Amino acid sequence: MSLILPDGFPVVEDLCDEGIARELLCGKVEDASRTLRILIVNLMPVKRDAERDFLRLLVHSPYDISVDFLHMKSHISKNTPMQHVETFYKDFDGIAADEYDGMILTGAPVEHLPFEDVDYWKELCRVMDWATTHVRSMLCVCWGAQAALYHYYGINKHAFTEKMFGVFPHTLRVPESKIVWGFDDVFYIPHSRYTEVRADEIECVKDLRIVATSAMAGVYMVEDEERKRIFVTGHAEYARNTLHHEYQRDLAKGLHIHIPNNYYPSDDVTREPLMRWRSCANLLIGNWLCCYVASR
């Protein structure tokens, strides 16, 4: 089917360059009752990268999807032109009266801060409170998952001694969960984070269940089935070269960073990275849309 995006949305050209048909990215609302409404709360500093990553997955769904983007009014983005944000994004006042079938809460590079010290934390809490009555299902990613687990259930994050960085194998704890229908017994997902949520603390919350874990990367997927909330600590949406760009960026900053695990063939940074997670990414988004977002 097709995506309904803001007129003139720049990332459409990026996706067309990847071979996605323009008509799939430039849809119009033909029947509002059969169109899913998705809100993407984009907390990433380079917003265009996150836009491209999530739209690349949403466009392959069997639904017409109208997509709105939300930014935090209390935060000034340093890596995305304000003209882009003001033109293509809404703030909370602009969506407060609306209802959405699904909401994606992205990650953000603020793991080093306590949640309450993030400059837009109060505004984000307001959005998460609003979502409990105005959004049918939430998909929360990386820091967004940690923030939501903390806000809704009081589960805090814990720092690693070094960055969890690479593509790691995962296994299913609850293979019957609809969110992982079709997943292989072992599947790979990229991670890029300095903090974690711990299984023993999640297991103390009766409304939550851990769906998938990694022996190396820890808890990956958590579900509140009744409230249709999905929390993932990795980045299934990442493009092939995202970890490569992050690795080069951190090296240029002089940071202590190791080569991403299980990413470059033979750990040779001159070779094209292996893309091991595309099928899981499409299954994750497809299952979320079909079994949670579109399910009334």
N, C-alpha and C positions, 0 to 999 in steps of 0.2 A: 504494500500500500504506500502511503506517502506521508511526509512530514509537513506540517503547516508551521512555518517559521516567520519571524518578523521580516517585513519587506526589506530587501537589500542586505540581508544578513551576510557578512563577508565570508564566513566559513563555508558557505555553499560552494564557492569557487574552489576551495581546498578539496572538498569531497568530490566535486566533479572531476578534478585533476586525478583523483584516485580511481576513477572509473565508475563512480556511482551516477546513475542517470539523473539528469537535472529535474525531470518531471517527478522523481521520487522525493525531491528536496523542496519543491515549490508547489505543494498542494494547496488547495483551498477547501474550506469547510463546506462540504456538500450536505451533510446530515449531522447536525450537532449531537443528536442522540446516539450516533454510532461512532463518534470521534472521541478518542481518549485525550484527556487533558493532563499534561505532565509539566510539573514545575521543577526546574533545575536550580538549586541554590548553589551557585558557583562561587566557592571560596578560594579557588586557586588564583595565584598571582597573575599568571599568564592565561587569561581567561579563554583565549582563542584555542589553545591546546586542549583544554578540558571540553570546550564546546564540540570540537572536532571528534574527540575520543568517544563521547557519549552519543552524539548524533550518528556516528558511524554504526553503532550498534542498534540504535532505535529504528533506523531507516529500514532494517531488514525484517521488521515485525509484520504480522498479518493485519495490522490495524492502521487506520489513519490516526495520526497523533499530532495534536496541537501543542507546541512547546513554548513555554514562557521561561525566561531567565530572571532570577532574583539576585540582587547584590545587597550588601550590607551598607546602608546609608551612613552608618557611623564609622566607616573605614574608607580611607582614600587609597585606591590602588596605585602602586608605584610602577607596575609593570604592564598595565593596560591603559591605553589612552582614555581619559574621562569622556571624550566625545563618544567612544564606542559604548561605554557603560550607560551614558545618558540616553543614547539613541536606541539601544537594543535591550536594555535591562529595565526591570521594574524594581521599585522598593516596596517595603512591606505595606505601606499605605495604599499602594496601587493594586494589591492582591488580597487585602484583608477581608473583603466581602465576597471573594470568589471561593469556589470549591474545585478541588483537583482529584483526579483518579489516582495519580501517583506523584511522589516527590523524590527527587534524588538530591541527597546532601553530600557534596564532594568533600575531599580532603582539603587540608590547608597546612602550610609549612610553619606551624606555630606550636609544635609538640614540646618545645623547650619551656613553654610558659604554663603555669597553672591555668586551668580553664578560666577562672575569674579574672585573670590578668590580660586576657585577649581583649583588644580594644572594642570588639563588637560582640562580646559575650552576652550582654544583656539583650541586645537586639536579636541575636540568634536564639536565645531562650524564648523570647517572645514568639519567634517563628515556630519553634518546636512545640510550644504550648498551643498555638493556633492550629498546627497540623493535626493535633489529636481529634479535632472536630471538623476540620475542613479538607482532610486528605485521607483517601481510602487506604493507601499503602505507601510506606516509606522504604527507600533503599539508601542506606548510609554507608559511606565509603571512607576507609582509612581514618584520618583524624575526625571526619564527620561521624563515623561509627563510634569512635571513642567519646566524642562530645555527646552524642545522643544516649549512649549507655550511661554516661555520668549524669546527664540531666534527668533522664527518666527513671533510672534504677540505682543511682548512687555508686556506680562502679567506676573506680578511678583508674588512670593509666599509670604505668610504671616504666621507668627508663631502662634501656639496655646499656651495657657498657660500651657497645659499638653499634653502628647502624646495621639494621636488618636489611640486606640489600642483595637482590638477585631474584631468581626464579626457582621456586621451591616446590617439591612434591607434597601433595595433600591427600588425605584419605577421608572417607565419609564416616561419621558417627551415626547419622540418621539418614540412611539412604532412601527411606520412604518419604522424606520431606519433599513437597512439590517443588521447592526452589532448586533442588538438585536432580530432578528427573532427567535421565539421560547422561548424567556425569559418569565418567569412567571410575573404576575402583581407585585408581591413582591418577590425579590430575595436577597440572602445574599452573601456578599463579605468580605474577611478579609482586614483590614487596619492596617498599622503600620507606623505612620509618625508623625512628629512634626510640619508640615506646611501644608498649604492649598492654593488652588487657589479659588477665589471668583466669585460667579455667576454674580454679577453686572458688574464686569470687563470683563468677558467673553462675556456677552451679548452686550457689546459695539463694539465687533468685528464682522462685518457683515458676514465674511466667516465661523464663528464658530457657532455651535449649541450645546446646552447641551442636551444630550440624556438621561441621568439617574442621579438621585441624591439620597441622603439619608438625612432624617431629622436630624440624629445625626452626620453623617460623612461628610455632605456637597456634593459638586460636585463630582460625580464619573466618568462619561464618557462624553467626548466632541468629536465632530467630525468636521473635515473640509471635507465635502463630495466631493467637486470638486477635491481636491488634494489627496483624499484617505488617510487622516491622522486620526488615532484614538488615543485618549489620555485617559488613565484610571489611576485614582489616587490610586486604591486599588490593591490587589494582588490575583487575581483569580487563578494564577498559584501555589500558596502556597500548600504544602503538609499538611496533617492533623496536624502534630506535629510542624510545623514551628513556630507558635506563642508561643507554649509551650517552645520551645528551646530559643526563644527570651526573654520570660518572665524569665526563669531561668538564662539566661545570664545577664540580667539587674539586677536581684536580687543579683547575685554574685558580680557584680560591685558596689553594694551599692547604685544604682540609685533609685530615687523615682518613682515607677512604680505600677500601679494598675493592678489587675487581668484582663486579656483580657475580654472585654464585650461579652456576648452571646456565650461563647466558651466552658468552662467546664460545664458539667451538674451540676446544682445547685451551680455553682461556686466552686465546689470541685476539687481542683487541682490534687487530686490523681486519678481522673477518666479520662477515655479516652475522649479527646475532640470530640465534634460533628462535623462531616464533612457535612456542609450544602451548599457548593459552587461548588462541583465537576461538576454537570450538567451545571451550568452557565459557568464554565471555559471551558468545551468542546464546548459549543455553541459559546462562544466568539471566540475561535481560529478557529472553523469550519466555522463560518460566515465570519470571516476575510479572511481566505484562499479562500473560494468559491466566495465571493461577491466582494472582493477588490483585493486580490493578484492574483488570477487566471483570473480575469475579465479584458479583454483587451478593 
